Structures are given as C-alpha cells and as structure tokens.
Amino acid sequence: MASEAKLREDLKRRIKFGFNQTDLAKELKVSQSHLSEVLSGKKGIGDELAEALGYERIVTYRKK
C-alpha cells in the first residue's frame, strides 16, 4: 500500500527525472494548477489522479 505522501513523492520524482509540471499534468489529464496544489500539499491526490498514476484507493479498518 502507498500513502498519499508516497504518491506525491512519485509525482515529484517524475518531474525531477524527465517531465515538467505542464507536461506531467497533460499526461495525467489534470490542470497544471491542480497538479501544483497537489504537489504543495494544498490538495489531496484524489481517486482520478491516483488511478492515472496506477494506484487505487483501498479503505481499511483496524481495531484501536
């Protein structure tokens, strides 16, 4: 399982090694401003962006 922080790291890694924000946003089919807010932590990853990265959200529960 990957946390939202891990997905954000994946996005940053893609930018560092070959993409700029504009190109990555186009590939992921989101606006560059939305991607920027996700990268800065102002917005969450969201299901559509996670899916575009090859992840799916799974909700689990555990006893306290």
N, C-alpha and C positions, 0 to 999 in steps of 0.2 A: 504494500500500500504506500501511496505517496501523499504527503501532506500538501497543503496549499503552498507552503514555503518551498517545497521541493519542486512543484510545478513552476513557481516563479523563478527559481534557480535555472530550470530548464529553459525558460524563455530568455533569461539573461545570457545563458551560455550560447544560445542560438544567435543572439545579437553580437556577442563577442567574437564568435567564430563564423562569420560569413554573411549575416543579414544586418540591415539597419532596421530601425523600428518601422519605417514606412513599408519596406518590402515584406517584413515578417507579418505585419498587420494585414497586408493584402493576401498573403498566403493563407493566413488563418481566418480570413473573411471577417475581420473586425476593423473598426476605425483606428487610426494611429493614436488618436487622443484616448480612446478606451484602453488600448494596449499600454500607453504611458501611465494611465491611472492604475492599471493592474500592477505594472512593474514597480510603481512607487508605493504600493500597498493601500492606496486610497479606495480601490475597488477589489472585490474578491474575484477569483478566477472565473467562476460560473461554469455551468454544465457545458455550454456550447464551446467555450474556449478549451476546457479540459478535454472534450471529445476531439477537437481539432488537433490537440497535442497527443492524442492516442490514449487518453485516460477516461475512466468513467467514475462517477461518484457512487460510493457504496456507504450506506449508513449502517452503523453497528451500535449495539448497546452492550454495556458491561456492568456488572454489579459493582457498587461502590465498596 
